[in-house]
Amino acid sequence: MNNKKVGIIGVGNVGATLAFTLATKSLCSQIVLKDLRENIVEAMALDISQSANAANAQTKVSAAKEPEDFSNCDVIVITAGIPRKPGMSRDDLLLTNAKIMTSVINEIKDYNKDAIYIIVSNPLDAMVYTALKAANIDKNRVLGMAGILDSARMSHFIQEKIGNEKSKIEASVMGGHGDDMVPLANHSTVDGKSLDTVLNNEDIEEIITKTRNGGAQIVKLLETGSAYYAPAYSSSLMVEAILTDNKKVYPCAVMLNGEYGYENIVAGVPVKLGKNGVEEIIELDLDEKQTSEFAKSIASVKELVDTLENKFFV
């Protein structure tokens, strides 16, 4: 057990499941929860704390009632934001969640001078950009969770296709979190063999399509919600890598500064995670098609960022 503190803002399904995962795995000594719904956050703190005791974990879980209760965190995970509602335009969602993100960070940043921020709110890449502007800290300390989730979904669909439960699958996805994500078949492996040597192009294209629609499929089935187990567990891997300084490489949404030929834009790329947050951005060799798809993904994020710069950061 390390003497580390994790703060979670937004205790809906993702935030609560993340807190449960971290607490029962004894990844930190303290977890503090923050949400506008005071009764809910207090209930979650009690329930998760009791779960930790059942697991013989030593993690203390509490609810923040005052700003100073949410202080001196090593890692802060932000899931706060609203989902897109019927009749709401993409820009409306973007600007509303940018306002929430900025408000949240302005309230806590002075109490958490050394924290590393993990953003889970959507639209993901634009919210990482917003958080960086609001926090005004080094870019290595603000990153978004999307690529691990998208890669996990791709792994699931590969497993489904090959039908061999004993295979070790490593999937790799780059780009923005959405329709323009870039699944990388030649950087994905089954038992160490490149995916494009294991499956034919038709099967791979089917897997890629399913990966891009993975979140939408769950939303459609749930009807009144969205995925939370996989997003929460994916977030816990990032928290664990930072708290334990294990230097694991995961795809995360980060600000690029010349990598892959882009600057001042957020995109999902492989990064090495450690105690300083993003320790290194890994540049993969992309083929012509992947380079083109990544450019399209960057353009989609840039469209959102331009809207923020023209309508929000003015």
Residue pairs with C-beta under 8 A, 6 or more apart in sequence:
1 26
1 28
1 29
1 58
1 59
2 27
2 28
2 29
2 243
2 244
3 29
4 27
4 28
4 29
4 30
4 74
4 75
4 243
5 28
5 29
5 30
5 31
5 32
5 72
5 73
5 74
6 22
6 27
6 28
6 30
6 31
6 32
6 73
6 74
6 75
6 76
6 77
6 239
6 243
7 31
7 32
7 33
7 34
7 64
7 70
7 73
7 75
7 76
7 77
7 108
7 112
7 115
8 15
8 18
8 19
8 31
8 32
8 33
8 34
8 76
8 77
8 79
9 15
9 34
9 35
9 70
9 76
9 77
9 78
9 79
9 80
9 104
9 108
10 34
10 35
10 78
10 79
10 80
10 81
10 120
10 121
11 19
11 33
11 34
11 35
11 37
11 40
11 41
11 44
12 35
12 79
12 228
13 225
13 228
13 232
14 79
14 120
14 228
14 231
14 232
14 235
15 33
15 35
15 77
15 79
15 232
16 44
16 48
17 228
17 229
17 232
17 233
18 77
18 79
18 232
18 235
18 236
18 239
19 31
19 33
19 44
19 48
19 61
20 48
20 51
20 232
21 232
21 233
21 236
22 28
22 31
22 59
22 236
22 239
23 31
23 48
23 49
23 51
23 52
23 55
23 57
23 59
23 61
24 51
24 52
24 55
24 57
24 59
25 57
25 236
25 240
26 52
26 55
26 57
26 58
26 59
27 59
27 236
27 239
27 240
27 243
27 244
28 59
28 74
28 239
28 243
29 58
29 59
29 60
30 59
30 60
30 61
30 62
31 48
31 59
31 60
31 61
31 62
32 61
32 62
32 63
32 64
32 69
32 70
32 73
33 41
33 44
33 45
33 61
33 62
33 63
33 64
34 41
34 63
34 64
34 70
34 108
35 41
35 44
35 80
38 63
38 65
41 63
41 64
42 63
44 63
45 61
45 62
45 63
48 61
49 59
49 60
49 61
49 62
52 58
52 59
52 61
62 69
63 69
64 70
67 107
67 108
67 111
68 111
70 108
70 111
70 112
71 108
71 111
71 112
72 111
72 112
73 112
73 115
74 114
74 115
74 116
74 242
74 243
75 115
75 116
75 117
75 118
75 239
75 242
75 243
76 108
76 112
76 115
76 116
76 117
76 118
77 117
77 118
77 120
77 235
77 239
78 101
78 104
78 105
78 117
78 118
78 119
78 120
78 121
78 131
79 120
79 121
80 100
80 101
80 104
80 121
81 96
81 97
81 100
81 101
81 121
81 122
81 127
82 93
82 96
82 97
82 100
83 122
83 226
84 90
84 93
90 123
91 307
91 311
93 122
93 123
94 123
94 126
94 304
94 307
94 308
95 307
95 308
95 311
95 312
97 121
97 122
97 123
97 127
97 130
98 126
98 127
98 130
98 308
98 312
99 312
100 121
101 119
101 121
101 127
101 130
101 131
101 134
102 130
102 133
102 134
105 117
105 131
105 134
105 135
106 134
109 134
109 135
115 141
116 141
116 142
116 143
116 242
116 276
116 277
117 131
117 135
117 141
117 142
117 143
118 143
118 144
118 145
118 235
118 238
118 239
119 127
119 128
119 131
119 142
119 143
119 144
119 145
119 253
120 144
120 145
120 231
120 235
121 127
122 177
123 177
123 178
123 304
124 144
124 145
124 146
124 176
124 177
124 178
124 253
125 144
125 146
125 176
125 177
125 253
125 266
125 267
125 268
125 301
125 304
126 266
126 301
126 304
126 305
126 308
127 144
128 142
128 143
128 144
128 253
128 254
128 255
128 266
129 255
129 265
129 266
129 301
129 304
129 305
129 308
130 308
130 312
131 142
132 139
132 142
132 255
132 266
133 313
135 141
135 142
139 254
139 255
139 257
139 278
140 254
140 276
140 277
140 278
140 279
141 276
141 277
141 278
142 254
142 255
142 277
143 238
143 252
143 253
143 254
143 271
143 277
143 278
144 177
144 252
144 253
144 254
144 266
144 268
145 231
145 234
145 235
145 238
145 252
145 253
146 176
146 177
146 181
146 251
146 252
146 253
146 268
147 173
147 174
147 177
147 250
147 251
147 252
147 253
147 268
147 269
147 270
148 234
148 237
148 238
148 250
148 251
148 252
149 177
149 230
149 231
149 234
150 173
150 177
150 181
150 183
150 211
150 214
150 251
150 268
151 171
151 172
151 173
151 251
152 171
152 230
152 234
153 210
153 211
153 214
153 215
153 230
154 171
154 172
154 173
154 183
154 188
154 207
154 208
154 211
155 169
155 170
155 171
156 214
157 206
157 207
157 210
157 211
157 214
158 169
158 171
158 188
158 190
158 195
158 199
158 207
159 165
159 167
159 169
161 199
161 203
161 206
161 207
162 190
162 198
162 199
167 190
167 191
168 189
168 190
168 191
168 192
169 188
169 189
169 190
170 188
170 189
171 183
171 188
171 195
172 183
172 184
172 187
172 188
172 251
172 270
172 284
173 181
173 182
173 183
173 184
173 211
173 251
173 268
174 181
174 182
174 184
174 251
174 267
174 268
174 269
174 270
174 284
174 290
174 294
174 297
175 181
175 182
175 267
175 268
175 293
175 294
175 297
175 298
176 253
176 267
176 268
176 297
176 298
176 300
176 301
177 253
177 268
178 212
178 300
179 212
179 300
180 293
180 296
180 297
180 300
181 211
181 212
181 268
181 297
182 290
182 293
182 294
182 297
183 207
183 208
183 211
183 212
184 284
184 286
184 290
185 194
185 195
185 196
185 204
185 208
186 194
186 195
186 196
186 287
187 194
187 284
188 194
188 195
189 195
190 198
195 204
196 204
199 207
210 217
214 227
215 226
215 227
218 226
218 227
219 225
219 226
219 227
237 248
237 250
238 250
238 252
238 273
240 246
241 247
241 248
241 250
241 273
241 274
242 273
242 274
242 275
242 277
243 275
245 274
245 275
246 273
246 274
247 272
247 273
247 274
247 279
248 272
248 273
249 270
249 271
249 272
249 273
249 282
250 270
250 271
250 273
251 268
251 269
251 270
251 271
252 268
252 269
252 271
252 273
252 278
253 266
253 267
253 268
254 266
254 267
254 268
254 269
254 271
254 278
254 281
255 264
255 265
255 266
256 262
256 263
256 264
256 265
256 266
256 267
256 269
256 281
257 263
257 264
259 269
259 281
259 283
260 267
260 269
260 283
260 286
260 294
262 298
265 298
265 301
265 302
265 305
266 301
266 305
267 294
267 297
267 298
267 301
269 281
269 282
269 283
270 281
270 282
270 284
271 278
271 279
271 280
271 281
271 282
272 278
272 279
272 280
272 282
273 279
286 294
